[in-house]
Amino acid sequence: MFGSRNYYWRVLLLLATLFLYPVISLFGPAHGHDEFYPFFRWNLFSASAEIRGDSVIIIKEIGGVPLAKPTIFYDLGPYFAAARTKDVRLAKLLDNLVRAERSGDHAVSDHLTSVINETFMPDQAQVKYDVAVITYNALQRYRTGEILKTSIIKSTDKRL
C-alpha cells in the first residue's frame, strides 16, 4: 500500500511539472525582462569574446644578460618565485599600472613599479622589462601560444 501511494505522488509531481513548466514559460516574464531562469536563457554563456587582452610583464634582460627572446614573466619560473607560484596579485597590479600610465598619473605608476620590483622580483638584482598589453585569440593562444599584438605601455628596469 505504501509503495503505490509513493508511486502516485511521483506520477502526480511529474505531470504537474510537465504542465506547469510550459505555462510558466509562456506567461512568465513581463515585457523587457528576458531573463527568467530556468525558463529562459538556457545558454547563459554560449558566446564569449574571441579576442582577449591581458596586462603582462615582458622580461628582456636578467642580471645584465639579454634573454634569447623577450619572455612573459609567468614563463620564467626558474628565475622568479612569484612566476613559479603564478601569483595572481600581479595581474591586478598590472591592470592598475596600465590604467595609471594611460591616464598620465606617473606618481601612481612609479609607486606600482616599485611594488613590482620589491614584491614580485626580489630574486634578481637587475631586470630589464616592459609592461605591456597583449591581445590574443584565446583558443589560438592555448593551442600555439600565438599573440596577435603587443602594446608596450612602459619600459623600465630594476637595479639594486
One Martini backbone bead per residue (centre of mass of N, CA, C, O) as a GRO file, in nm:
protein
  160
    1MET     BB    1   0.058   0.063  -0.021
    2PHE     BB    2   0.302   0.259   0.008
    3GLY     BB    3   0.417   0.228  -0.282
    4SER     BB    4   0.166   0.341  -0.441
    5ARG     BB    5   0.164   0.625  -0.315
    6ASN     BB    6   0.445   0.708  -0.407
    7TYR     BB    7   0.385   0.674  -0.709
    8TYR     BB    8   0.153   0.877  -0.727
    9TRP     BB    9   0.324   1.134  -0.648
   10ARG     BB   10   0.529   1.112  -0.876
   11VAL     BB   11   0.331   1.136  -1.111
   12LEU     BB   12   0.206   1.405  -1.023
   13LEU     BB   13   0.467   1.568  -1.034
   14LEU     BB   14   0.530   1.518  -1.330
   15LEU     BB   15   0.268   1.639  -1.447
   16ALA     BB   16   0.291   1.918  -1.319
   17THR     BB   17   0.556   1.989  -1.457
   18LEU     BB   18   0.460   1.949  -1.754
   19PHE     BB   19   0.244   2.180  -1.719
   20LEU     BB   20   0.387   2.429  -1.570
   21TYR     BB   21   0.629   2.496  -1.742
   22PRO     BB   22   0.485   2.610  -1.998
   23VAL     BB   23   0.315   2.820  -1.848
   24ILE     BB   24   0.548   2.985  -1.728
   25SER     BB   25   0.697   3.040  -2.002
   26LEU     BB   26   0.454   3.203  -2.132
   27PHE     BB   27   0.374   3.395  -1.854
   28GLY     BB   28   0.617   3.512  -1.710
   29PRO     BB   29   0.763   3.752  -1.833
   30ALA     BB   30   0.793   4.063  -1.877
   31HIS     BB   31   0.835   4.321  -2.056
   32GLY     BB   32   1.197   4.342  -2.079
   33HIS     BB   33   1.231   4.044  -1.940
   34ASP     BB   34   1.452   3.784  -2.049
   35GLU     BB   35   1.512   3.687  -1.750
   36PHE     BB   36   1.398   3.337  -1.651
   37TYR     BB   37   1.521   3.134  -1.461
   38PRO     BB   38   1.485   2.827  -1.642
   39PHE     BB   39   1.301   2.934  -1.898
   40PHE     BB   40   1.538   3.121  -1.972
   41ARG     BB   41   1.856   3.108  -2.071
   42TRP     BB   42   2.026   2.839  -2.125
   43ASN     BB   43   2.262   3.011  -2.281
   44LEU     BB   44   2.450   3.201  -2.095
   45PHE     BB   45   2.763   3.098  -2.223
   46SER     BB   46   2.780   3.066  -2.555
   47ALA     BB   47   2.928   3.346  -2.563
   48SER     BB   48   3.251   3.482  -2.653
   49ALA     BB   49   3.530   3.635  -2.672
   50GLU     BB   50   3.785   3.599  -2.898
   51ILE     BB   51   3.923   3.858  -2.805
   52ARG     BB   52   4.198   3.925  -2.589
   53GLY     BB   53   4.332   4.088  -2.283
   54ASP     BB   54   4.658   4.152  -2.123
   55SER     BB   55   4.855   4.220  -1.855
   56VAL     BB   56   5.218   4.236  -1.877
   57ILE     BB   57   5.541   4.097  -1.838
   58ILE     BB   58   5.842   4.168  -2.026
   59ILE     BB   59   6.134   4.004  -2.043
   60LYS     BB   60   6.479   4.096  -2.153
   61GLU     BB   61   6.659   4.106  -1.875
   62ILE     BB   62   6.904   3.920  -1.669
   63GLY     BB   63   7.175   4.023  -1.510
   64GLY     BB   64   7.271   4.161  -1.799
   65VAL     BB   65   7.124   3.930  -1.968
   66PRO     BB   66   6.998   3.859  -2.253
   67LEU     BB   67   6.742   3.725  -2.393
   68ALA     BB   68   6.662   3.550  -2.667
   69LYS     BB   69   6.362   3.628  -2.582
   70PRO     BB   70   6.100   3.775  -2.502
   71THR     BB   71   5.938   3.716  -2.177
   72ILE     BB   72   5.702   3.611  -1.987
   73PHE     BB   73   5.703   3.606  -1.654
   74TYR     BB   74   5.541   3.326  -1.604
   75ASP     BB   75   5.782   3.171  -1.783
   76LEU     BB   76   6.010   3.239  -1.528
   77GLY     BB   77   6.040   3.035  -1.277
   78PRO     BB   78   6.358   2.997  -1.234
   79TYR     BB   79   6.384   3.322  -1.148
   80PHE     BB   80   6.080   3.339  -1.014
   81ALA     BB   81   5.863   3.281  -0.759
   82ALA     BB   82   5.603   3.426  -0.866
   83ALA     BB   83   5.601   3.254  -1.130
   84ARG     BB   84   5.576   2.973  -1.006
   85THR     BB   85   5.299   3.055  -0.839
   86LYS     BB   86   5.114   3.248  -0.995
   87ASP     BB   87   5.068   3.540  -0.895
   88VAL     BB   88   4.762   3.722  -0.909
   89ARG     BB   89   4.832   4.010  -0.803
   90LEU     BB   90   4.980   4.110  -1.056
   91ALA     BB   91   4.743   4.156  -1.251
   92LYS     BB   92   4.607   4.389  -1.096
   93LEU     BB   93   4.853   4.572  -1.082
   94LEU     BB   94   4.885   4.599  -1.392
   95ASP     BB   95   4.614   4.729  -1.448
   96ASN     BB   96   4.675   4.981  -1.274
   97LEU     BB   97   4.930   5.070  -1.426
   98VAL     BB   98   4.802   5.109  -1.704
   99ARG     BB   99   4.595   5.317  -1.613
  100ALA     BB  100   4.802   5.526  -1.511
  101GLU     BB  101   4.956   5.566  -1.777
  102ARG     BB  102   4.707   5.649  -1.956
  103SER     BB  103   4.637   5.899  -1.748
  104GLY     BB  104   4.926   6.024  -1.634
  105ASP     BB  105   4.997   5.878  -1.348
  106HIS     BB  106   5.321   5.867  -1.241
  107ALA     BB  107   5.314   5.818  -0.938
  108VAL     BB  108   5.160   5.550  -0.944
  109SER     BB  109   5.341   5.405  -1.144
  110ASP     BB  110   5.601   5.417  -0.972
  111HIS     BB  111   5.490   5.270  -0.728
  112LEU     BB  112   5.408   5.004  -0.876
  113THR     BB  113   5.692   4.942  -0.977
  114SER     BB  114   5.817   4.906  -0.694
  115VAL     BB  115   5.634   4.674  -0.613
  116ILE     BB  116   5.726   4.479  -0.826
  117ASN     BB  117   6.028   4.475  -0.753
  118GLU     BB  118   5.989   4.389  -0.442
  119THR     BB  119   5.764   4.149  -0.468
  120PHE     BB  120   5.823   3.991  -0.769
  121MET     BB  121   6.172   4.061  -0.787
  122PRO     BB  122   6.384   3.964  -0.546
  123ASP     BB  123   6.573   3.743  -0.699
  124GLN     BB  124   6.672   3.998  -0.867
  125ALA     BB  125   6.887   4.272  -0.926
  126GLN     BB  126   6.856   4.262  -1.256
  127VAL     BB  127   6.590   4.410  -1.462
  128LYS     BB  128   6.450   4.407  -1.790
  129TYR     BB  129   6.129   4.569  -1.872
  130ASP     BB  130   5.788   4.532  -1.978
  131VAL     BB  131   5.480   4.686  -1.996
  132ALA     BB  132   5.194   4.510  -2.128
  133VAL     BB  133   4.957   4.453  -2.396
  134ILE     BB  134   4.789   4.166  -2.486
  135THR     BB  135   4.667   4.017  -2.791
  136TYR     BB  136   4.424   3.741  -2.825
  137ASN     BB  137   4.339   3.422  -2.910
  138ALA     BB  138   4.253   3.192  -2.692
  139LEU     BB  139   4.273   2.929  -2.861
  140GLN     BB  140   4.542   2.987  -3.006
  141ARG     BB  141   4.711   3.026  -2.751
  142TYR     BB  142   4.666   2.744  -2.638
  143ARG     BB  143   4.779   2.588  -2.890
  144THR     BB  144   5.046   2.802  -2.985
  145GLY     BB  145   5.102   3.100  -2.837
  146GLU     BB  146   4.968   3.322  -2.990
  147ILE     BB  147   5.024   3.672  -3.051
  148LEU     BB  148   4.887   3.947  -3.205
  149LYS     BB  149   4.950   4.183  -2.980
  150THR     BB  150   5.192   4.436  -2.866
  151SER     BB  151   5.168   4.684  -2.604
  152ILE     BB  152   5.369   4.922  -2.492
  153ILE     BB  153   5.361   5.108  -2.186
  154LYS     BB  154   5.638   5.024  -2.020
  155SER     BB  155   5.979   5.098  -1.962
  156THR     BB  156   6.205   4.914  -1.746
  157ASP     BB  157   6.407   4.884  -1.439
  158LYS     BB  158   6.602   4.681  -1.217
  159ARG     BB  159   6.806   4.813  -0.946
  160LEU     BB  160   7.050   4.791  -0.675
   0.00000   0.00000   0.00000
